[in-house]
Amino acid sequence: MTRIAPGGTASPHFRPRSTWQVFRAPLAVGLAAAAGLTFALFGDGVWDAVSWVALSIPVVLSLIYGLRAAGGR
């Protein structure tokens, strides 16, 4: 599969990626969110702070990439 540039030519910057390369970052974010939910359910005290940090990771990443995408318009 080749990526076609807007001019109709193949993009020289396209590199094929394995399934692991594509899904490792979303998997890590999902695991962090799941860990945050688990800590919030079963922990207390310092575990509440850990859960807040873990659950804020998807929010922060969404803001970063959302602002980056909006800035390119």
N, C-alpha and C positions, 0 to 999 in steps of 0.2 A: 504494500500500500504506500503510495507516495502522496505527499501533500502538494497540492497545486497552488501556486502563488496567484495573486489577482491578475497578473499579466498572462496567465495560461502556462507558465513554465513551472517545472518542479522546483520546490524550495530547497536551496542548498543547506538550510539550517535544520532540516528535519532529520531527527535520529529516531529510529525505531526503539521503543521501550518495552521492557518485559512487563508482565502482569504485576510482579512485585514492585517494580519501579513506579507504576501507575498508582497502586493502591496502598503503598506503605504510609504515606502521610495521612490520608483519610482514616486508615486503620488506627494509627497512633492517636489521632484526635478523638476517635470513637472510644478507644480504650481509656483515654484520660477522662472522658466524660462519664463512662461507666464506673470507673474507679471513684470519681467524685460523688456520684450518686450513692455508691456503696458506702463510702466514708460518711456521707451525710446521714444515712440510715442507721448505721451500726456504731458510729463513733460519737464521741462527745468531747468538748474542750478543744484541744489542739486539732483533733480530727475535723472539727467544723471549719477551721481555717484552711486545712488541707483541701477539704471539699470545695470551698469557695474558690481556691486557686485553680483546682482541676476543672471546675465547671465554668470558670471564666475564660479558659483557653479557647473554646470554640467561638465565644462571643468576640474576643479580641482578634482572633484570626479573621472572622467575618468582617469586622470593621476595617481591618488593615486592607484586605483584598477588595472589599467593596469600595473603599475610598480610592484605592489604586485604579480600579476599573472606571470609576466615575471621573477621575482626573484625566484619563486618556480621551475623554469625549470632547 
